[in-house]
């Protein structure tokens, strides 16, 4: 999976960080130490870690991901990261 979105609420910039949705790569979610959660009222699951975004970004950089964009959407900060596909 070459693209990853991570996000956090501005008031929660020290964590938790949302690192994936219910279709995310389980191996990557395990590497990040993420737990699959379902927030009451949502009809979808998401993966979260207690680490702040900076720690998550450092972990992803270590395995080859690079930030390609970052934005604020309302009270949410969102980063898009990409990793080149590995040849078999």
HTML snippet that shows the backbone in 3Dmol.js (N, CA, C, O; Angstrom):
<script src="https://3Dmol.org/build/3Dmol-min.js"></script>
<div id="view" style="width:600px;height:400px;position:relative"></div>
<script>
const pdb = `
ATOM      1  N   UNK A   1       0.851  -1.176   0.000  1.00  0.00           N
ATOM      2  CA  UNK A   1       0.000   0.000   0.000  1.00  0.00           C
ATOM      3  C   UNK A   1       0.897   1.239   0.000  1.00  0.00           C
ATOM      4  O   UNK A   1       1.508   1.556   1.021  1.00  0.00           O
ATOM      5  N   UNK A   2       0.983   1.937  -1.124  1.00  0.00           N
ATOM      6  CA  UNK A   2       1.935   3.042  -1.225  1.00  0.00           C
ATOM      7  C   UNK A   2       1.474   4.357  -0.595  1.00  0.00           C
ATOM      8  O   UNK A   2       2.310   5.229  -0.359  1.00  0.00           O
ATOM      9  N   UNK A   3       0.177   4.539  -0.313  1.00  0.00           N
ATOM     10  CA  UNK A   3      -0.303   5.788   0.283  1.00  0.00           C
ATOM     11  C   UNK A   3      -0.872   5.544   1.676  1.00  0.00           C
ATOM     12  O   UNK A   3      -1.512   4.525   1.934  1.00  0.00           O
ATOM     13  N   UNK A   4      -0.626   6.503   2.568  1.00  0.00           N
ATOM     14  CA  UNK A   4      -1.160   6.438   3.925  1.00  0.00           C
ATOM     15  C   UNK A   4      -1.616   7.835   4.313  1.00  0.00           C
ATOM     16  O   UNK A   4      -0.922   8.817   4.046  1.00  0.00           O
ATOM     17  N   UNK A   5      -2.778   7.927   4.941  1.00  0.00           N
ATOM     18  CA  UNK A   5      -3.256   9.182   5.521  1.00  0.00           C
ATOM     19  C   UNK A   5      -3.211   9.039   7.028  1.00  0.00           C
ATOM     20  O   UNK A   5      -3.656   8.028   7.573  1.00  0.00           O
ATOM     21  N   UNK A   6      -2.675  10.049   7.709  1.00  0.00           N
ATOM     22  CA  UNK A   6      -2.774  10.080   9.162  1.00  0.00           C
ATOM     23  C   UNK A   6      -3.398  11.409   9.547  1.00  0.00           C
ATOM     24  O   UNK A   6      -3.279  12.395   8.819  1.00  0.00           O
ATOM     25  N   UNK A   7      -4.066  11.433  10.698  1.00  0.00           N
ATOM     26  CA  UNK A   7      -4.713  12.673  11.107  1.00  0.00           C
ATOM     27  C   UNK A   7      -4.838  12.723  12.623  1.00  0.00           C
ATOM     28  O   UNK A   7      -4.725  11.712  13.315  1.00  0.00           O
ATOM     29  N   UNK A   8      -5.072  13.925  13.109  1.00  0.00           N
ATOM     30  CA  UNK A   8      -5.351  14.140  14.522  1.00  0.00           C
ATOM     31  C   UNK A   8      -6.153  15.425  14.667  1.00  0.00           C
ATOM     32  O   UNK A   8      -6.139  16.282  13.783  1.00  0.00           O
ATOM     33  N   UNK A   9      -6.842  15.548  15.777  1.00  0.00           N
ATOM     34  CA  UNK A   9      -7.548  16.780  16.076  1.00  0.00           C
ATOM     35  C   UNK A   9      -6.536  17.796  16.589  1.00  0.00           C
ATOM     36  O   UNK A   9      -5.611  17.428  17.313  1.00  0.00           O
ATOM     37  N   UNK A  10      -6.694  19.053  16.232  1.00  0.00           N
ATOM     38  CA  UNK A  10      -5.756  20.092  16.644  1.00  0.00           C
ATOM     39  C   UNK A  10      -5.594  20.122  18.159  1.00  0.00           C
ATOM     40  O   UNK A  10      -4.478  20.273  18.654  1.00  0.00           O
ATOM     41  N   UNK A  11      -6.670  19.983  18.889  1.00  0.00           N
ATOM     42  CA  UNK A  11      -6.578  20.015  20.344  1.00  0.00           C
ATOM     43  C   UNK A  11      -5.930  18.758  20.909  1.00  0.00           C
ATOM     44  O   UNK A  11      -5.635  18.700  22.102  1.00  0.00           O
ATOM     45  N   UNK A  12      -5.702  17.731  20.053  1.00  0.00           N
ATOM     46  CA  UNK A  12      -5.106  16.472  20.498  1.00  0.00           C
ATOM     47  C   UNK A  12      -3.768  16.226  19.807  1.00  0.00           C
ATOM     48  O   UNK A  12      -3.414  15.082  19.523  1.00  0.00           O
ATOM     49  N   UNK A  13      -3.024  17.306  19.537  1.00  0.00           N
ATOM     50  CA  UNK A  13      -1.790  17.160  18.764  1.00  0.00           C
ATOM     51  C   UNK A  13      -0.737  16.300  19.452  1.00  0.00           C
ATOM     52  O   UNK A  13       0.290  15.981  18.852  1.00  0.00           O
ATOM     53  N   UNK A  14      -0.981  15.924  20.697  1.00  0.00           N
ATOM     54  CA  UNK A  14      -0.057  15.012  21.376  1.00  0.00           C
ATOM     55  C   UNK A  14      -0.573  13.575  21.338  1.00  0.00           C
ATOM     56  O   UNK A  14      -0.001  12.693  21.978  1.00  0.00           O
ATOM     57  N   UNK A  15      -1.630  13.343  20.605  1.00  0.00           N
ATOM     58  CA  UNK A  15      -2.181  12.003  20.438  1.00  0.00           C
ATOM     59  C   UNK A  15      -3.599  11.961  20.980  1.00  0.00           C
ATOM     60  O   UNK A  15      -3.979  12.839  21.754  1.00  0.00           O
ATOM     61  N   UNK A  16      -4.381  10.981  20.603  1.00  0.00           N
ATOM     62  CA  UNK A  16      -4.028   9.900  19.693  1.00  0.00           C
ATOM     63  C   UNK A  16      -3.977  10.368  18.238  1.00  0.00           C
ATOM     64  O   UNK A  16      -4.450  11.452  17.897  1.00  0.00           O
ATOM     65  N   UNK A  17      -3.395   9.527  17.398  1.00  0.00           N
ATOM     66  CA  UNK A  17      -3.299   9.787  15.969  1.00  0.00           C
ATOM     67  C   UNK A  17      -4.041   8.690  15.227  1.00  0.00           C
ATOM     68  O   UNK A  17      -3.863   7.506  15.515  1.00  0.00           O
ATOM     69  N   UNK A  18      -4.864   9.080  14.282  1.00  0.00           N
ATOM     70  CA  UNK A  18      -5.561   8.108  13.435  1.00  0.00           C
ATOM     71  C   UNK A  18      -4.608   7.765  12.294  1.00  0.00           C
ATOM     72  O   UNK A  18      -4.119   8.653  11.597  1.00  0.00           O
ATOM     73  N   UNK A  19      -4.347   6.469  12.109  1.00  0.00           N
ATOM     74  CA  UNK A  19      -3.340   6.045  11.133  1.00  0.00           C
ATOM     75  C   UNK A  19      -3.895   5.179  10.008  1.00  0.00           C
ATOM     76  O   UNK A  19      -3.144   4.798   9.110  1.00  0.00           O
ATOM     77  N   UNK A  20      -5.174   4.860  10.030  1.00  0.00           N
ATOM     78  CA  UNK A  20      -5.714   4.045   8.951  1.00  0.00           C
ATOM     79  C   UNK A  20      -7.196   3.791   9.112  1.00  0.00           C
ATOM     80  O   UNK A  20      -7.795   4.084  10.146  1.00  0.00           O
ATOM     81  N   UNK A  21      -7.771   3.234   8.049  1.00  0.00           N
ATOM     82  CA  UNK A  21      -9.179   2.861   8.089  1.00  0.00           C
ATOM     83  C   UNK A  21      -9.286   1.336   8.128  1.00  0.00           C
ATOM     84  O   UNK A  21      -8.279   0.632   8.191  1.00  0.00           O
ATOM     85  N   UNK A  22     -10.511   0.847   8.090  1.00  0.00           N
ATOM     86  CA  UNK A  22     -10.741  -0.589   8.235  1.00  0.00           C
ATOM     87  C   UNK A  22     -10.123  -1.419   7.119  1.00  0.00           C
ATOM     88  O   UNK A  22     -10.023  -2.638   7.252  1.00  0.00           O
ATOM     89  N   UNK A  23      -9.707  -0.795   6.028  1.00  0.00           N
ATOM     90  CA  UNK A  23      -9.110  -1.518   4.900  1.00  0.00           C
ATOM     91  C   UNK A  23      -7.594  -1.369   4.837  1.00  0.00           C
ATOM     92  O   UNK A  23      -6.977  -1.779   3.854  1.00  0.00           O
ATOM     93  N   UNK A  24      -6.993  -0.797   5.856  1.00  0.00           N
ATOM     94  CA  UNK A  24      -5.551  -0.540   5.864  1.00  0.00           C
ATOM     95  C   UNK A  24      -4.748  -1.837   5.987  1.00  0.00           C
ATOM     96  O   UNK A  24      -5.238  -2.862   6.461  1.00  0.00           O
ATOM     97  N   UNK A  25      -3.514  -1.747   5.546  1.00  0.00           N
ATOM     98  CA  UNK A  25      -2.568  -2.865   5.601  1.00  0.00           C
ATOM     99  C   UNK A  25      -2.332  -3.263   7.058  1.00  0.00           C
ATOM    100  O   UNK A  25      -1.795  -2.479   7.840  1.00  0.00           O
ATOM    101  N   UNK A  26      -2.728  -4.469   7.415  1.00  0.00           N
ATOM    102  CA  UNK A  26      -2.618  -4.921   8.811  1.00  0.00           C
ATOM    103  C   UNK A  26      -1.164  -4.995   9.275  1.00  0.00           C
ATOM    104  O   UNK A  26      -0.865  -4.715  10.436  1.00  0.00           O
ATOM    105  N   UNK A  27      -0.273  -5.369   8.379  1.00  0.00           N
ATOM    106  CA  UNK A  27       1.148  -5.441   8.738  1.00  0.00           C
ATOM    107  C   UNK A  27       1.674  -4.052   9.128  1.00  0.00           C
ATOM    108  O   UNK A  27       2.408  -3.909  10.105  1.00  0.00           O
ATOM    109  N   UNK A  28       1.288  -3.036   8.351  1.00  0.00           N
ATOM    110  CA  UNK A  28       1.695  -1.670   8.663  1.00  0.00           C
ATOM    111  C   UNK A  28       1.066  -1.205   9.978  1.00  0.00           C
ATOM    112  O   UNK A  28       1.728  -0.561  10.792  1.00  0.00           O
ATOM    113  N   UNK A  29      -0.207  -1.530  10.182  1.00  0.00           N
ATOM    114  CA  UNK A  29      -0.884  -1.133  11.420  1.00  0.00           C
ATOM    115  C   UNK A  29      -0.218  -1.792  12.627  1.00  0.00           C
ATOM    116  O   UNK A  29      -0.087  -1.165  13.679  1.00  0.00           O
ATOM    117  N   UNK A  30       0.206  -3.058  12.485  1.00  0.00           N
ATOM    118  CA  UNK A  30       0.933  -3.735  13.570  1.00  0.00           C
ATOM    119  C   UNK A  30       2.257  -3.046  13.844  1.00  0.00           C
ATOM    120  O   UNK A  30       2.631  -2.860  15.002  1.00  0.00           O
ATOM    121  N   UNK A  31       2.975  -2.665  12.785  1.00  0.00           N
ATOM    122  CA  UNK A  31       4.256  -1.965  12.941  1.00  0.00           C
ATOM    123  C   UNK A  31       4.077  -0.667  13.734  1.00  0.00           C
ATOM    124  O   UNK A  31       4.905  -0.327  14.579  1.00  0.00           O
ATOM    125  N   UNK A  32       2.998   0.046  13.454  1.00  0.00           N
ATOM    126  CA  UNK A  32       2.741   1.318  14.137  1.00  0.00           C
ATOM    127  C   UNK A  32       2.175   1.119  15.543  1.00  0.00           C
ATOM    128  O   UNK A  32       2.103   2.066  16.326  1.00  0.00           O
ATOM    129  N   UNK A  33       1.779  -0.101  15.858  1.00  0.00           N
ATOM    130  CA  UNK A  33       1.182  -0.376  17.165  1.00  0.00           C
ATOM    131  C   UNK A  33      -0.254   0.103  17.261  1.00  0.00           C
ATOM    132  O   UNK A  33      -0.728   0.452  18.342  1.00  0.00           O
ATOM    133  N   UNK A  34      -0.948   0.119  16.126  1.00  0.00           N
ATOM    134  CA  UNK A  34      -2.304   0.659  16.062  1.00  0.00           C
ATOM    135  C   UNK A  34      -3.342  -0.367  16.503  1.00  0.00           C
ATOM    136  O   UNK A  34      -3.170  -1.572  16.319  1.00  0.00           O
ATOM    137  N   UNK A  35      -4.413   0.137  17.085  1.00  0.00           N
ATOM    138  CA  UNK A  35      -5.550  -0.687  17.477  1.00  0.00           C
ATOM    139  C   UNK A  35      -6.762  -0.264  16.658  1.00  0.00           C
ATOM    140  O   UNK A  35      -7.007   0.926  16.462  1.00  0.00           O
ATOM    141  N   UNK A  36      -7.515  -1.247  16.184  1.00  0.00           N
ATOM    142  CA  UNK A  36      -8.723  -0.979  15.411  1.00  0.00           C
ATOM    143  C   UNK A  36      -9.839  -0.606  16.382  1.00  0.00           C
ATOM    144  O   UNK A  36     -10.121  -1.344  17.325  1.00  0.00           O
ATOM    145  N   UNK A  37     -10.471   0.542  16.145  1.00  0.00           N
ATOM    146  CA  UNK A  37     -11.531   1.023  17.025  1.00  0.00           C
ATOM    147  C   UNK A  37     -12.754   1.400  16.212  1.00  0.00           C
ATOM    148  O   UNK A  37     -12.669   1.649  15.010  1.00  0.00           O
ATOM    149  N   UNK A  38     -13.881   1.437  16.880  1.00  0.00           N
ATOM    150  CA  UNK A  38     -15.119   1.890  16.264  1.00  0.00           C
ATOM    151  C   UNK A  38     -15.758   2.876  17.229  1.00  0.00           C
ATOM    152  O   UNK A  38     -16.179   2.499  18.323  1.00  0.00           O
ATOM    153  N   UNK A  39     -15.828   4.127  16.828  1.00  0.00           N
ATOM    154  CA  UNK A  39     -16.403   5.184  17.657  1.00  0.00           C
ATOM    155  C   UNK A  39     -17.929   5.110  17.585  1.00  0.00           C
ATOM    156  O   UNK A  39     -18.501   4.968  16.505  1.00  0.00           O
ATOM    157  N   UNK A  40     -18.570   5.206  18.729  1.00  0.00           N
ATOM    158  CA  UNK A  40     -20.027   5.148  18.795  1.00  0.00           C
ATOM    159  C   UNK A  40     -20.646   6.151  17.827  1.00  0.00           C
ATOM    160  O   UNK A  40     -20.308   7.335  17.849  1.00  0.00           O
ATOM    161  N   UNK A  41     -21.540   5.679  16.990  1.00  0.00           N
ATOM    162  CA  UNK A  41     -22.213   6.542  16.016  1.00  0.00           C
ATOM    163  C   UNK A  41     -21.614   6.468  14.630  1.00  0.00           C
ATOM    164  O   UNK A  41     -22.266   6.847  13.657  1.00  0.00           O
ATOM    165  N   UNK A  42     -20.371   5.981  14.514  1.00  0.00           N
ATOM    166  CA  UNK A  42     -19.746   5.812  13.193  1.00  0.00           C
ATOM    167  C   UNK A  42     -20.068   4.425  12.656  1.00  0.00           C
ATOM    168  O   UNK A  42     -20.141   3.459  13.415  1.00  0.00           O
ATOM    169  N   UNK A  43     -20.260   4.331  11.347  1.00  0.00           N
ATOM    170  CA  UNK A  43     -20.510   3.025  10.737  1.00  0.00           C
ATOM    171  C   UNK A  43     -19.246   2.484  10.065  1.00  0.00           C
ATOM    172  O   UNK A  43     -19.330   1.721   9.103  1.00  0.00           O
ATOM    173  N   UNK A  44     -18.080   2.879  10.573  1.00  0.00           N
ATOM    174  CA  UNK A  44     -16.801   2.421  10.042  1.00  0.00           C
ATOM    175  C   UNK A  44     -15.807   2.303  11.199  1.00  0.00           C
ATOM    176  O   UNK A  44     -16.002   2.877  12.271  1.00  0.00           O
ATOM    177  N   UNK A  45     -14.749   1.550  10.955  1.00  0.00           N
ATOM    178  CA  UNK A  45     -13.681   1.404  11.948  1.00  0.00           C
ATOM    179  C   UNK A  45     -12.473   2.197  11.497  1.00  0.00           C
ATOM    180  O   UNK A  45     -12.330   2.517  10.317  1.00  0.00           O
ATOM    181  N   UNK A  46     -11.604   2.513  12.447  1.00  0.00           N
ATOM    182  CA  UNK A  46     -10.350   3.187  12.134  1.00  0.00           C
ATOM    183  C   UNK A  46      -9.267   2.684  13.074  1.00  0.00           C
ATOM    184  O   UNK A  46      -9.547   2.185  14.164  1.00  0.00           O
ATOM    185  N   UNK A  47      -8.033   2.826  12.632  1.00  0.00           N
ATOM    186  CA  UNK A  47      -6.891   2.433  13.449  1.00  0.00           C
ATOM    187  C   UNK A  47      -6.319   3.671  14.128  1.00  0.00           C
ATOM    188  O   UNK A  47      -6.159   4.717  13.500  1.00  0.00           O
ATOM    189  N   UNK A  48      -6.011   3.543  15.425  1.00  0.00           N
ATOM    190  CA  UNK A  48      -5.471   4.648  16.214  1.00  0.00           C
ATOM    191  C   UNK A  48      -4.247   4.188  16.994  1.00  0.00           C
ATOM    192  O   UNK A  48      -4.123   3.023  17.370  1.00  0.00           O
ATOM    193  N   UNK A  49      -3.349   5.138  17.224  1.00  0.00           N
ATOM    194  CA  UNK A  49      -2.226   4.921  18.123  1.00  0.00           C
ATOM    195  C   UNK A  49      -2.240   6.058  19.141  1.00  0.00           C
ATOM    196  O   UNK A  49      -2.777   7.130  18.867  1.00  0.00           O
ATOM    197  N   UNK A  50      -1.658   5.830  20.300  1.00  0.00           N
ATOM    198  CA  UNK A  50      -1.605   6.885  21.314  1.00  0.00           C
ATOM    199  C   UNK A  50      -0.469   7.866  21.074  1.00  0.00           C
ATOM    200  O   UNK A  50      -0.396   8.905  21.731  1.00  0.00           O
ATOM    201  N   UNK A  51       0.425   7.543  20.133  1.00  0.00           N
ATOM    202  CA  UNK A  51       1.559   8.415  19.822  1.00  0.00           C
ATOM    203  C   UNK A  51       1.104   9.713  19.167  1.00  0.00           C
ATOM    204  O   UNK A  51       0.080   9.740  18.484  1.00  0.00           O
ATOM    205  N   UNK A  52       1.863  10.790  19.373  1.00  0.00           N
ATOM    206  CA  UNK A  52       1.576  12.029  18.640  1.00  0.00           C
ATOM    207  C   UNK A  52       1.962  11.864  17.171  1.00  0.00           C
ATOM    208  O   UNK A  52       2.748  10.978  16.838  1.00  0.00           O
ATOM    209  N   UNK A  53       1.423  12.700  16.295  1.00  0.00           N
ATOM    210  CA  UNK A  53       1.722  12.584  14.866  1.00  0.00           C
ATOM    211  C   UNK A  53       3.218  12.598  14.556  1.00  0.00           C
ATOM    212  O   UNK A  53       3.661  11.881  13.659  1.00  0.00           O
ATOM    213  N   UNK A  54       4.000  13.392  15.271  1.00  0.00           N
ATOM    214  CA  UNK A  54       5.436  13.470  15.008  1.00  0.00           C
ATOM    215  C   UNK A  54       6.100  12.105  15.135  1.00  0.00           C
ATOM    216  O   UNK A  54       6.951  11.753  14.318  1.00  0.00           O
ATOM    217  N   UNK A  55       5.720  11.337  16.146  1.00  0.00           N
ATOM    218  CA  UNK A  55       6.293  10.007  16.349  1.00  0.00           C
ATOM    219  C   UNK A  55       5.864   9.070  15.215  1.00  0.00           C
ATOM    220  O   UNK A  55       6.672   8.291  14.711  1.00  0.00           O
ATOM    221  N   UNK A  56       4.592   9.149  14.817  1.00  0.00           N
ATOM    222  CA  UNK A  56       4.095   8.319  13.717  1.00  0.00           C
ATOM    223  C   UNK A  56       4.823   8.669  12.415  1.00  0.00           C
ATOM    224  O   UNK A  56       5.225   7.777  11.667  1.00  0.00           O
ATOM    225  N   UNK A  57       4.991   9.958  12.149  1.00  0.00           N
ATOM    226  CA  UNK A  57       5.706  10.385  10.937  1.00  0.00           C
ATOM    227  C   UNK A  57       7.144   9.878  10.948  1.00  0.00           C
ATOM    228  O   UNK A  57       7.648   9.444   9.912  1.00  0.00           O
ATOM    229  N   UNK A  58       7.810   9.924  12.095  1.00  0.00           N
ATOM    230  CA  UNK A  58       9.178   9.396  12.201  1.00  0.00           C
ATOM    231  C   UNK A  58       9.214   7.903  11.897  1.00  0.00           C
ATOM    232  O   UNK A  58      10.094   7.439  11.172  1.00  0.00           O
ATOM    233  N   UNK A  59       8.255   7.141  12.451  1.00  0.00           N
ATOM    234  CA  UNK A  59       8.206   5.690  12.207  1.00  0.00           C
ATOM    235  C   UNK A  59       7.991   5.397  10.720  1.00  0.00           C
ATOM    236  O   UNK A  59       8.629   4.507  10.157  1.00  0.00           O
ATOM    237  N   UNK A  60       7.090   6.149  10.094  1.00  0.00           N
ATOM    238  CA  UNK A  60       6.802   5.909   8.677  1.00  0.00           C
ATOM    239  C   UNK A  60       7.987   6.284   7.797  1.00  0.00           C
ATOM    240  O   UNK A  60       8.251   5.608   6.803  1.00  0.00           O
ATOM    241  N   UNK A  61       8.703   7.346   8.143  1.00  0.00           N
ATOM    242  CA  UNK A  61       9.885   7.721   7.376  1.00  0.00           C
ATOM    243  C   UNK A  61      10.944   6.622   7.442  1.00  0.00           C
ATOM    244  O   UNK A  61      11.631   6.356   6.456  1.00  0.00           O
ATOM    245  N   UNK A  62      11.073   5.991   8.595  1.00  0.00           N
ATOM    246  CA  UNK A  62      12.046   4.924   8.786  1.00  0.00           C
ATOM    247  C   UNK A  62      11.833   3.772   7.798  1.00  0.00           C
ATOM    248  O   UNK A  62      12.793   3.111   7.402  1.00  0.00           O
ATOM    249  N   UNK A  63      10.591   3.532   7.405  1.00  0.00           N
ATOM    250  CA  UNK A  63      10.315   2.421   6.472  1.00  0.00           C
ATOM    251  C   UNK A  63      10.027   2.912   5.047  1.00  0.00           C
ATOM    252  O   UNK A  63       9.455   2.184   4.236  1.00  0.00           O
ATOM    253  N   UNK A  64      10.429   4.153   4.753  1.00  0.00           N
ATOM    254  CA  UNK A  64      10.407   4.608   3.371  1.00  0.00           C
ATOM    255  C   UNK A  64       9.275   5.513   2.940  1.00  0.00           C
ATOM    256  O   UNK A  64       9.174   5.841   1.758  1.00  0.00           O
ATOM    257  N   UNK A  65       8.419   5.928   3.862  1.00  0.00           N
ATOM    258  CA  UNK A  65       7.331   6.835   3.499  1.00  0.00           C
ATOM    259  C   UNK A  65       7.820   8.279   3.551  1.00  0.00           C
ATOM    260  O   UNK A  65       8.648   8.637   4.388  1.00  0.00           O
ATOM    261  N   UNK A  66       7.296   9.096   2.648  1.00  0.00           N
ATOM    262  CA  UNK A  66       7.602  10.527   2.603  1.00  0.00           C
ATOM    263  C   UNK A  66       6.300  11.318   2.613  1.00  0.00           C
ATOM    264  O   UNK A  66       5.330  10.938   1.957  1.00  0.00           O
ATOM    265  N   UNK A  67       6.283  12.415   3.356  1.00  0.00           N
ATOM    266  CA  UNK A  67       5.103  13.290   3.363  1.00  0.00           C
ATOM    267  C   UNK A  67       5.020  13.975   2.009  1.00  0.00           C
ATOM    268  O   UNK A  67       5.990  14.573   1.543  1.00  0.00           O
ATOM    269  N   UNK A  68       3.844  13.882   1.379  1.00  0.00           N
ATOM    270  CA  UNK A  68       3.669  14.574   0.101  1.00  0.00           C
ATOM    271  C   UNK A  68       2.712  15.758   0.224  1.00  0.00           C
ATOM    272  O   UNK A  68       2.704  16.645  -0.629  1.00  0.00           O
ATOM    273  N   UNK A  69       1.902  15.769   1.293  1.00  0.00           N
ATOM    274  CA  UNK A  69       1.058  16.935   1.535  1.00  0.00           C
ATOM    275  C   UNK A  69       0.589  16.924   2.983  1.00  0.00           C
ATOM    276  O   UNK A  69       0.571  15.889   3.651  1.00  0.00           O
ATOM    277  N   UNK A  70       0.210  18.110   3.442  1.00  0.00           N
ATOM    278  CA  UNK A  70      -0.318  18.285   4.787  1.00  0.00           C
ATOM    279  C   UNK A  70      -1.309  19.427   4.723  1.00  0.00           C
ATOM    280  O   UNK A  70      -1.080  20.413   4.023  1.00  0.00           O
ATOM    281  N   UNK A  71      -2.409  19.303   5.449  1.00  0.00           N
ATOM    282  CA  UNK A  71      -3.405  20.364   5.447  1.00  0.00           C
ATOM    283  C   UNK A  71      -4.170  20.353   6.757  1.00  0.00           C
ATOM    284  O   UNK A  71      -4.117  19.392   7.524  1.00  0.00           O
ATOM    285  N   UNK A  72      -4.870  21.424   6.989  1.00  0.00           N
ATOM    286  CA  UNK A  72      -5.803  21.500   8.103  1.00  0.00           C
ATOM    287  C   UNK A  72      -7.206  21.546   7.532  1.00  0.00           C
ATOM    288  O   UNK A  72      -7.479  22.301   6.599  1.00  0.00           O
ATOM    289  N   UNK A  73      -8.092  20.742   8.088  1.00  0.00           N
ATOM    290  CA  UNK A  73      -9.488  20.701   7.658  1.00  0.00           C
ATOM    291  C   UNK A  73     -10.329  20.929   8.909  1.00  0.00           C
ATOM    292  O   UNK A  73     -10.497  20.021   9.723  1.00  0.00           O
ATOM    293  N   UNK A  74     -10.848  22.120   9.059  1.00  0.00           N
ATOM    294  CA  UNK A  74     -11.572  22.442  10.284  1.00  0.00           C
ATOM    295  C   UNK A  74     -10.629  22.324  11.470  1.00  0.00           C
ATOM    296  O   UNK A  74      -9.622  23.029  11.534  1.00  0.00           O
ATOM    297  N   UNK A  75     -10.943  21.445  12.406  1.00  0.00           N
ATOM    298  CA  UNK A  75     -10.118  21.226  13.592  1.00  0.00           C
ATOM    299  C   UNK A  75      -9.230  19.985  13.457  1.00  0.00           C
ATOM    300  O   UNK A  75      -8.717  19.477  14.454  1.00  0.00           O
ATOM    301  N   UNK A  76      -9.046  19.494  12.216  1.00  0.00           N
ATOM    302  CA  UNK A  76      -8.276  18.278  11.972  1.00  0.00           C
ATOM    303  C   UNK A  76      -7.028  18.583  11.152  1.00  0.00           C
ATOM    304  O   UNK A  76      -7.072  19.352  10.192  1.00  0.00           O
ATOM    305  N   UNK A  77      -5.918  17.970  11.545  1.00  0.00           N
ATOM    306  CA  UNK A  77      -4.678  18.029  10.771  1.00  0.00           C
ATOM    307  C   UNK A  77      -4.540  16.711  10.022  1.00  0.00           C
ATOM    308  O   UNK A  77      -4.742  15.647  10.607  1.00  0.00           O
ATOM    309  N   UNK A  78      -4.196  16.766   8.727  1.00  0.00           N
ATOM    310  CA  UNK A  78      -4.103  15.563   7.903  1.00  0.00           C
ATOM    311  C   UNK A  78      -2.794  15.572   7.126  1.00  0.00           C
ATOM    312  O   UNK A  78      -2.416  16.579   6.527  1.00  0.00           O
ATOM    313  N   UNK A  79      -2.103  14.423   7.147  1.00  0.00           N
ATOM    314  CA  UNK A  79      -0.874  14.238   6.376  1.00  0.00           C
ATOM    315  C   UNK A  79      -1.094  13.106   5.396  1.00  0.00           C
ATOM    316  O   UNK A  79      -1.676  12.081   5.749  1.00  0.00           O
ATOM    317  N   UNK A  80      -0.632  13.282   4.164  1.00  0.00           N
ATOM    318  CA  UNK A  80      -0.648  12.215   3.158  1.00  0.00           C
ATOM    319  C   UNK A  80       0.803  11.813   2.912  1.00  0.00           C
ATOM    320  O   UNK A  80       1.658  12.655   2.636  1.00  0.00           O
ATOM    321  N   UNK A  81       1.061  10.515   3.016  1.00  0.00           N
ATOM    322  CA  UNK A  81       2.413  10.001   2.810  1.00  0.00           C
ATOM    323  C   UNK A  81       2.404   8.981   1.686  1.00  0.00           C
ATOM    324  O   UNK A  81       1.389   8.336   1.424  1.00  0.00           O
ATOM    325  N   UNK A  82       3.539   8.842   1.029  1.00  0.00           N
ATOM    326  CA  UNK A  82       3.680   7.904  -0.081  1.00  0.00           C
ATOM    327  C   UNK A  82       4.994   7.153   0.048  1.00  0.00           C
ATOM    328  O   UNK A  82       5.998   7.697   0.506  1.00  0.00           O
ATOM    329  N   UNK A  83       4.967   5.898  -0.362  1.00  0.00           N
ATOM    330  CA  UNK A  83       6.176   5.086  -0.430  1.00  0.00           C
ATOM    331  C   UNK A  83       6.206   4.447  -1.805  1.00  0.00           C
ATOM    332  O   UNK A  83       5.198   3.914  -2.266  1.00  0.00           O
ATOM    333  N   UNK A  84       7.356   4.496  -2.463  1.00  0.00           N
ATOM    334  CA  UNK A  84       7.487   3.880  -3.780  1.00  0.00           C
ATOM    335  C   UNK A  84       7.209   2.395  -3.660  1.00  0.00           C
ATOM    336  O   UNK A  84       7.581   1.760  -2.673  1.00  0.00           O
ATOM    337  N   UNK A  85       6.549   1.842  -4.678  1.00  0.00           N
ATOM    338  CA  UNK A  85       6.293   0.408  -4.696  1.00  0.00           C
ATOM    339  C   UNK A  85       7.592  -0.347  -4.793  1.00  0.00           C
ATOM    340  O   UNK A  85       8.494   0.026  -5.543  1.00  0.00           O
ATOM    341  N   UNK A  86       7.678  -1.413  -4.025  1.00  0.00           N
ATOM    342  CA  UNK A  86       8.872  -2.246  -4.056  1.00  0.00           C
ATOM    343  C   UNK A  86       8.733  -3.287  -5.152  1.00  0.00           C
ATOM    344  O   UNK A  86       7.677  -3.903  -5.298  1.00  0.00           O
ATOM    345  N   UNK A  87       9.778  -3.481  -5.910  1.00  0.00           N
ATOM    346  CA  UNK A  87       9.751  -4.483  -6.970  1.00  0.00           C
ATOM    347  C   UNK A  87       9.893  -5.874  -6.362  1.00  0.00           C
ATOM    348  O   UNK A  87      10.689  -6.073  -5.444  1.00  0.00           O
ATOM    349  N   UNK A  88       9.119  -6.842  -6.875  1.00  0.00           N
ATOM    350  CA  UNK A  88       9.163  -8.205  -6.309  1.00  0.00           C
ATOM    351  C   UNK A  88      10.491  -8.896  -6.526  1.00  0.00           C
ATOM    352  O   UNK A  88      10.667 -10.040  -6.105  1.00  0.00           O
TER     353      UNK A  88
END
`;
const viewer = $3Dmol.createViewer("view");
viewer.addModel(pdb, "pdb");
viewer.setStyle({}, {cartoon: {color: "spectrum"}});
viewer.zoomTo();
viewer.render();
</script>
